[in-house]
Amino acid sequence: MKRTLLVLCLLSAITTNRLAAQGTYTPTADNLAQRQKFQDMKFGLFIHWGIYSILGNGEWVMHDKKIPYDSYKRLAGFFNPQDFNAKEWVAFAKQAGMKYITITSRHHDGFSMFGTKMSPYNIVDATPYHKDPLMELAKECEKEGIELHFYYSLLDWGRPDYAFDSQIVDGKPVKGDWDSYIKFMKDQLTELITKYPGVKGIWFDGDWERTKVNWHYDEIYALIHKLNPAIMVGNNHHVAPKSGEDFQMFEKDLPGANTTGFAPDQTIGKLPLETCETINNSWGFNITDRSFKSSKQIIHYLVNAAGRNANFLLNIGPMPNGKIQSEFTDTLAIVGNWIQKNGESIYGTRGSSVPPQPWGVVTVKNKTMYAHITSPQGGPYIFIPQVKEKVNKAVLLSNGSTIKFKQQPEGVFIYTTGLAIDPNDTIIKLTVD
């Protein structure tokens, strides 16, 4: 019996040590509260901005045009965004109805858009601008009640310790110094989290470039949560969420879709969700890309994301001078006007148990359901299946007029004959028990 007890104790100790080594993540109360707030915000502004903006051909221009790293680095010498104005950027986001901003602190080209001490290849030391726009943005966001998140690239096309295109053996690049690179990232992340006020999220990207490397996520995620437990960590790795992550993201796709082909194996997890999309076809400034999405398309994307329980992060690529082009500001002013009138059906809502329908989606807040008719089918009614709660009242959100409905065991029929159809989204507000 004593020998059996000793063996059991040893096995228990081994199991405990293994779990500790795996770094099982338990979010704090502050982190859980931040997750709820994140889900309430629903709409965010994504910003891709860097020295690549000068070339006006997107953020992948160095890679796509095969520009040698030493030649590409010269762009820093004439990156001087004198027209950048943090107050204007934040006001633009607020007017559009956005509640948070995610901006590139360092992209795949390795250039840091903040005043880092870890590399001279940054906007303060390597450009004639000699100022830190991310510090100005952080202070303005804090002042105006807009949350700030930082995009951070894991991939680096230029650093020798990363050794882009190197063979990976035993979880490390053969030609690089992986320990050095991991330390560099930890040091930069420490700067971003400790120096910049009000940071609430880290948005990682580039994992997909090296699927067989050891990214040391257990150390990196633990460091972030140690520095600030409330900070939400997300990673655009196109697979299931990993331990230490606080939200799950979907690139250019609504949750569960895979139109891009980026994520054939990505399933929807239990974390807060976010989908990101571009306002034209480019992430970074592209002077020839005129494929601008209309205000209606953006509203529909926002509504469809909310109906699937996800936030919508809409990307723009500011010009190299620091200005946001008028095509973006004009369109998002229209979107902001729509949100000002209809925001109660988006902010603070969650996705409904009702799956997306041919006519649209349903969002829910407490004892209220919002049926968003974005694709009218031309019939005399819409049918909302699987509604178990008793519906007491149905009104048109835009003017409060009463709408006829009939509830059956299989769902609710909302009669739309004679209803004024909104060209963007006809919203029916249902009060339930």
N, C-alpha and C positions, 0 to 999 in steps of 0.2 A: 504493500500500500504506500509506504514512504517513497519507494523507488518510482512508483507510478505518479505520485504527487510531484516529485522532483522533475520528472520528464514533462509533465503538464506545465509546470512553472517555467521550465526552460523554453518550451514551445511558445508559451504566451509572451515571454520576453522577446523571443526572436520575431514574432509577429508584430509586436509593438514597435520594435526597432525598425522593421521593414516599413511600416506605415509612416513612422517619423521620417525615414529616409526619403519616402515618396513625397513628403511635404503636403500631406492632406490639408486642404484649405478650409478654414471655417471663417466666413465673413463676420465682421464685427457688427454691432447694432448700428453704428454710424454708417457702415457700408450698406447695410440693408435699407436704411432710411434713404441713402443716396440713390439706391436702385429704384425705390418708389418715386422719388423726385424726378429721376431721369425718365421714367416711363410717363410721368405726368406732363413733361415738357413737350414731347411729341415731335417738335420741328426744330432742326438745327441747320446752321450754315457751315459748310465744309469749304475750306480755302486752301488751294494749292498755289503757292507763290514762292519763287526762288530765282536764282540767277538764270535758270533755263527760260524764264519769262522773256528775257531779252531777245531770244531767237524766235519767239512767237510761233513755236511748233510743238507745244506740249512739254510735259515734264520728262518724257522719255527721249528727248532729242539727242542727248549725248550717246545713248545706247543705239538708237535707231539709225542715226546718221554716222555711227562709228567714229565719233570725234575722239581723238586721243585725249586721255585724261589731262595731260600737261597743257594741251591746247585749250581744252574746255575750261580749265581753272582760270584762264585769263579773263573770262567773263566777269569775274568778281571785281576786276580792276575798273570796270565802268558800269557797275550796278549801283545806281545812285537815285533811289526812289524819293525824290524831293517832294512829290505830291502825296505821299502817304500821310493819311490823317486817321489816327485810331478812332477819334470821336465820330468821324464820318462813317467809318466801317461799322461801328457798333450801332449807330443810329440807323444805318441801312438795314442791318439785321433785325433790329427791333421793329422798324416800320413794316418789314416783311412778315412779322409775326413769329420770328425765330426766338427761341429761348436759350440757345447755347451755340458756341462757335468752336469748331475743331479746325486747327490750322497746322500746316506742315512746319514742324520745328527743324526737321532734317529729312530730306528725301533721298532717293537712291543714289543721287550724284554725290552725296556725302557732305554737301555744303550746309552748314548750320546757320539758320536764320535767327539766331539769338547769340548773345554775348557769352559764349562758352570759354572756359579757361583750359579746356581739354584739347583744343586744336586751334591753330591760327586761321584755319579755313572757315571763317565765319563772317557775318555781315558787319560786325563792329571792327574787326582787325583787318579784313582783307578787301574792304570796299571803301570808296571815297565817302560813303554815307556816314560811316563811323557812329551810327546810332543803333539802338536795339528796339526794333518795331514790336517784338513780342512782349517786351516789358511795358511799352506804352499801351499795347492792346490789353494786356492783363489788368493794368490799372483802370483802364476805361471800362472794361467788362465788369470789374468789381464795383465800380462807381454806379453803373447802370443796371446792375442786377442780371447780367448775362453771364452764364457759366462759360468757363474756358477749358477746353480739352486740347491736348497736344498730340498731333500725328507724329510718330517717330518710326523711321525706317530701320529695319533690322539689316536690310541689304545695303551694301556700299560698293559701288562700281570702282572706286579709286584707291581706297586704303590698302597698303601692302599687307597689313595683318589680316584683313578680310580675305584677300587673294581671290577676287572674283574669277570664276571659271576654273578654279582649282579642283582637282579630284578630292573627294571626301573619303577619308579612311579613319575608321575608329571614331567617328563623330567629329572629326576635325579636318580642315583643309590642309592638304599636304604642303602647299607652298606658303601658307600664312602662319600667323602666330595667334591662334584662336583665343588663348587665355588673355592676351593683350587686348584683343578686340572686345571680348566680353567685359573686361574691366573698363574699357573706354565707354561702352554703352552704359554701364552702371554709374559711372562718374557723371556722364551727361544727364542721365535721368535724375540723378540726385540734384543736380543744378536746377533742372526744370521744375522739380517738385518743391524744392526748398527756397529758391530765389523768387519765383514768380507767384504773386498773390492769387488766391482763389482758384487754383487749378483743381479740377474735379475728375479728369479723365486722361488716360493714355491710350492712344489708338495705334497699335503696332501694325506694320505691313512689311512684306518681303520674305516671310517665312517660307513661302512656296518656292523660292529660288533654291533652297537647300532643305529638302525633306529628310535627308539622312544625317544631318548634322545635329550635334547636341547644343541646343540654343540656351541651355542653363535657365530655363523658365522658372524652375523651382527657386533659384537664387534671385532672379530678376523680379519676379512677381512678389516674392517675400520682401525684397528690399523696398519696392514701391509701397506695399501695404504697411511696412514698418515706418516709413517716412510719413505716410498719411493713410491711415486705414480706410478713410472714406473714399479715396480715389478709386474710380472704376477702371479696371483693366479690360481691354478688348484686343483681339488679335485677328487680323484679316487673313487667316491661314486656310480658309475654305474647307475646314473639316469640323468635326464636333468640338464643342468647347472643352478646354483642358482645365485641370485643377489650378486655381489661382485667378481665373478669369471671372469677370463680373457682368459682362454683357456679350451677346453674340451678334456678329455683324454679317450682313449679306451684301456683296458688291454688285451693284447694277441689277439687282433682282429682288423681288418681293420674297419674303420667307417661304421656303418650300418650292420655289421655282428655280430653274437652271437654264434660262434662255441663253446665258453667256457661255455656258460650258465650263465655267470656272470651278464649279463645286458639284460634281456629279454624285458625290457621296455625303454631302452635307445635309444633316437632318436638323430639325428644329428642336433645340433643347429647352430647358426650363428657365434659363436666364432671361433678363430683359433683352429685347430684340431691337436691332437698328438696320435699316437698309439705306445705302447711299447710291446716289445717281448724279450725273452731270447735267448742267443746265443746257449745254450743247452736246458735242460728242467728245470733248476734251476735258481733262482734269486741269492741266496747266494752261496758261494763256496761249491761244492759237489764233493767229491773225487771219487765217483763211477759213476757219470753221464757222460757218453761218447757220448751222443746223440748230437754231435756238428753239427750245421747247416753249410752247405757248403757256400762258397763265392757266388755261384750262387743263393742259397736260400735267402741270405741276400740282394743281389742286387735286386732280384725280390720283396722282401718285401718293400725295399726302393722305388722302382719304382711304385709299386702298391699303396703305401701310398701317394706318390706325385700325382699320377693320381686321387686320391680321395681327393686331397687338404689337405693332412695331413703331419705332420712331422713324422719321424720314430726315436724312442728312443730305441736303442739296448742295452740290459743289459749284463754286465759281473759280475762275482763274484770273485774278487781277492783272492789270497791265504792268509792265516793268517800272513805270513811273509811280506806281502805288495807287492808281485810280481804278475804280471798278467801272467797266464799260457801260454805256447808257442802255444797251439792249438788256442787260441784267437788271439794272436799277428800275427801268420802266416796267418790265414784266413783273418783278417782285413787288412793286408798289401795288399792282392790281391784286396780286395774291394776298398781300397784307390787308387790303381793303376787304377782301372776301373773308379772311380769318377774323377780322374785327367784328364782323356781323355774325359769323357762324362758329366762332371759336369754342363755344360751350360743347359742341358736338365732337371736338377734337381733343382739346387740352384736358388732361386728367381722366380721359376715358381709357377703357381697356377693350381688347377685342372680344367679340361676343362668341358664345358657344354656337351661334348660327354661322355656318360656313358661308363664304362668299357666294353670292347668287348672280345669275345672269344680269340682273338689273343693278347690282351694287353690293354694298356691305353694310354691316351693322356695328356700331360702337355702343359701349355701355358705360354708364356712370351711376353708381348707387342704384336707385330704383327708376332710372331713366334709360330708355333705349333710343338710339338714333338710327333710323333707316336712311341710308344715303343712296338716293336713286341717281347714279351717274350714267347709267346706260338704259334709258327708258325702252321698254319692249313693245309699247304701242297697245297693250291690252287695257281692259277696264280696271285692272287691279294688279297689285304686286302681292306675292305670297311670301311670308316670313315663316319658314319651317322651325320646328323644334322649340317653340316658345311655350314654356311650362308655366311661367308666372301669369297671373291674371292681369290683362291689360285694362286699365280703367279709362284711359283717355288717349286720343291721338290728335295732334295738331300739326299744322305746318309751322316749322321753326321760324320762317321768315316773317310771318305776320300774326301767328297765334290762332289762325282760323281753324275751326274744328273739322276733322276729317272722319268720314264714315269708315267703320271697320267691323269685321266679324271674326270672333275667335272660335276656333274649333280645336279638338284634341290634337290634330296634326299640325296646327300652327295658326297664324293670323293672316286674314285677308284685309289688305288696305285698298280701299276703292279710290282710284285716281281719275276717274272720268270728270272732266271739267276742271281738273287741278292745273293751276298755272305751273308749267314745268320750267325750272331754272336751267339755263343753258350749261351751267357748270355742275350743279349738284342740288337736286330737290331733296330737302331733309325733312323727314317726318319724325316728330318727337312723340314717343310713347311713354306714358307713365304706367308703371306696373307695381303690383303688390309683392 
